[in-house]
Amino acid sequence: MSTIFTKIIKGDIPSYKIAEDAEHYAFLDINPLSKGHVLVVPKAEVDYLFDLDAESLGKLFVYSQRVAKAIEATVTCERIGVAVIGLEVPHAHIHLVPINGVHDIDFSKPRVELTPDEFASLASAIAANFE
């Protein structure tokens, strides 16, 4: 059975895509911790991040670095926080979260609410800075 992320990658579920290549897909989290919170996933449907082979894991982090630089060029923040929880969706993924302090990446805090237009505008802006 396909995960929700596989359905997003295939276009069965809409997303605010930032970037994709043959192996990866990056999109805005629809329940963001902060404006610019992005998920980066491998297209291969692997449940646990550390079950990826070494080459795929390395490529995922290199791709995430490129996405993080695009977020930094778009959203005012001190850093891009990185989180790998791996429990909420059975598909490996990396959270890239614009932060100004350690508590900004607390997943128990209330989420930021954005309108569909704000999501679309933000996705376009980050995508424009993706290299």
N, C-alpha and C positions, 0 to 999 in steps of 0.2 A: 504494500500500500504506500502511495506517495505521501511524503511529509508536506506540511503547509509550505515549506520553503521550496520544495520541488514544484509544487503547483504555482508558486509565484514565479519561479524561473521559467516555467513553460508558458506563462501568461494566462493560466487558468484563473488565477487570482490577481487582481491589479496590485501594482506597487509603485512607489515613487523611486524609480531606478536612478542610480547614480552612475554606474558603469558596469560593463560586463566584458568578459573575453571568453575564450573557449572553455576555460576551467572554473571561472569565478563569477559571482554576481554580487553586486553591492546595492543596497537600497535603504531608504529611510525607515527606521523603526516607527511603527504607527502608534506606539505608546512610549514616546521618548522620555529619557531622564532629563535631557536638555535639547535645545534647538540644535539640530545637526547630528543627532544620534543616528548612526548608521550601522547596519548589520552587513557583514561580509561573509559569504558562504561559498563553499566549494559546490560546483554543480553535481559532483558525485554525491550520491546519497549515502553518507557515512554518519552513523549516529554520534560517535564520540570523537572529539577532535584528535585525541592522541591514538586513535585507531587509523588515522591517515598515515600512509607511508611517508618516510622522511622527506622525499622530494616534494610530494604534494603539500605537506605541512609547511615546508620552507617557502614554496611558491605562494601559499595562502597568506603567509605573513608578509612577504614582499609586496603582494598585491594590496594587502591592508595598509601597508606603509604609504603607497601611492594614494589610496583613498584618504588616509589621515591627512596627508599634505594638502589635498583638495579641500577638506573640511577646514583646516587651519587657515587657508587662503580665503575662506568664505565667512566663517563664524568667528566672532571675537571671543577668544578664550586664552587661558594661560597654557594649556596643554590639551592633548587628546588622550583621555584615559582609555585603557584597554581592559576588557573583561571577557573572560570565558567562563560561563556558568555551566552550560551543557545539560541542564535538567529540564528546561521548559519545552524544548522542541527536540525530537530525536533526529537532529541533522546538525552536524558540526557547524559552528558559527562563531564569529568574533564580533563583540560589541565595540564600536569606536564612539566614545562619548566626549564631547567638548566639556572641559572642566576648568574651574578656577580654584578648586580646593578638593581635598580628598573626599569630603562628604558629598560632593556633586555626583559621585558614582555609586551612591547608596541605592540599591534596587528596591528598598522598602519605602522610599520617599514617594510622595505624590508625583504623578507624571505631568509633563508639560502638555497643554492642549493647543493644537494648531488646527486651523481650518483647512479644508482641502486645497484652497488657493494658496495658503501659506506653505503647505507641504510641497505643492507643485513648484512654486517659485523657489523654494529652498533647494529642492532636488535639482532644478535647472541650474541654479547658481553654483552648487557644488560640482555638478557634472561639467560645467564650463571651465572649472579650475582643475579638472582631472587630466593628468598627463600620462 
